[in-house]
Amino acid sequence: MFQRFAAAGWSVSPIVAARRVAVGLALSIGVASTGCSRAKPDLPPKAARPVTVMELRRIVPESSFNVSGSVTSWKTEQIGFEVSGRVMWVLEPGKNIDGRTVDADGTVIREGTPLAAIDPAQYEVAVDSAQASLEAAELDSQVISTRIRDSIPADIRSAQADLILAKSDFERIDQLKRSNAASQSEYEDAQNRLSTEQARLDSLEASKSQAEVERKAADARVKAAKQTLRNAQRDLEHTVLYASYPGQISEVQVVPGSVVTAGSPVLTLQMINPIKVAIEVSAEQSRDLERRRQLTVSFMMPDGSRAERNAMVYNVSPSADPSTRTFSVSLLIMNEQYRPPVSRIPGGESYALTEDIWPLKLNKIIGAPENILVVEENSIEHDDQGDYVWVATNGKFGERLKEVTLVEKHYVSVLDARIPFLGNWVFRPVLFLSNTKDGGVKVDHDSLITGKLEFPDDDRTNWDGRSVVVDGGPHWMLRPGDLVTASLDDGEPEEGFYVPVEAIYEASDRTYVFVVDGDQVKKTEVIAEMPANLNSGSVFQIRPIGDQAFAEGTKIVLKGVHFLMDGEHINVITSELPSDEIPVKSMEEPQDETADSSSPGNEPDNTSVEAAQ
């Protein structure tokens, strides 16, 4: 040490240097001892990490390989008459009709529903005229046939006999003339008579050939008359319009009284059963559908319930839409008619139904005098005391109808007149025998009359005698314009524990979930599989590794797994169930337990989600 000071050129005594070294060592030791004896600061404990959790439940998730489809009619056509004329009547839109069925030989198997009719008068006259022409042609043919068969052969036989006689006379006169026993004039007369008889025979034979030709011409006229009659009868038949298939009238283009030409559209008919569903799919899905040929289609029923039906693949478009690069697929579903039960109304089991309710104030509409009252023909019923109608007691014209219309019986005198309206209804003038009934409702022009009644189970005795529900009748389960959901998967996922992707923690190609154990979490390795018939990234099925299985109701961390460590303390700020995250197939969704807003950590969901985020 002293040598170092000396080498540095310092002039320091050894004592001083030693003292200085001692002081330095003392300071170094003091500093070192002071650092080793320093106390640790008191730090607050680490706060529990806020997370959201979910309970594991065995479910079958709803397939997400679904596409929306639009319902359209399979066949639609505008139907018109093959003949022209004035329209007498035509059915109203919304009517369900049956088509006329004809076999391969042209025989009508099922008559079908008449759709419309035109005035047949001129076509009936044409049929009568054609019938008369046919009868005249057949008579001409019969006359000619009779001549050929009877008259001409008799004339020929007579001419042949006369010719033989003329020849005999001529030969006799010729011999007498040679012996100068007959004069020249007698000879010439015999010769002329022979020539005349020969000519008459030749003429009759020629007339026979001519009659054969005339008979052929008469037969041709008969055939032409028969064809004219068939055409006239066919035109007469076509004054009533029929459809070639069952369906529903969607639109009417004419009104009774208008004149239509042959081929002009009268109404639009749509085939409603089966009904078509149009969907758009990818190229891969379209190839798969060409092999499968059927899909499951789900839709909402009129009563709010969900229904499923199998649909057949009718057509896959051979080319994709240039704008969307998707292929159009047409599906066919057997449609059904649905009618909501009246039992949905309290006491509805004893209520009658009617599709119509008419005001008496219809005179101007149907063209009847204002001083009479008219009712629709089907509204009139009859019993031992006479004709009667059902008059509403809790409703008037211009007022909103009640859900249940209360009615009472009023007897009427029906007059002879029948007033048609638009070809679909017939109204009858009536006289009410009393405009009140035992102090009941007063009948006037504002009164409402029910149409034809339909009784519970078609038994009048099941009706309570006063309650009527206005009902539009059966409706089709699927209608053009409805939306459905078509499932493109080829099988249902198996039952198991399914979690969203955010509940899975992945590290080093291994997957984990954090199981809640009190106020801590346990990092548990699992096998996470995504079903092939669910969209990528939607939900995963988890299975624990080893023999240990998850118990029903086990809670795992849903949000916040990427910040957790095994054994870390957590603060559960909300509880989310699988049904809130995962659509469940054919299972009732479980209800969340109501959180106590006064308890710490149990805030409402919207606050909790914001806190989690």
PyMOL commands that set and color helices and strands:
alter all, ss='L'
color gray80, all
select helices_A, chain A and resi 2-7+14-36+121-178+184-237+283-292+342-344+348-350+363-366+377-379+456-458+460-462+501-503+561-563+578-581+605-612
alter helices_A, ss='H'
color red, helices_A
select strands_A, chain A and resi 49-55+58-59+66-72+76-80+85-90+96-97+101-102+108-110+116-118+240-241+247-252+259-260+265-270+275-281+294-300+306-316+327-333+337-338+352-354+357-359+373-376+381-383+386-392+405-414+419-421+425-432+448-450+453-454+467-470+475-476+483-487+496-500+505-507+510-517+520-529+539-544+555-559+570-575
alter strands_A, ss='S'
color yellow, strands_A
deselect
rebuild
show_as cartoon
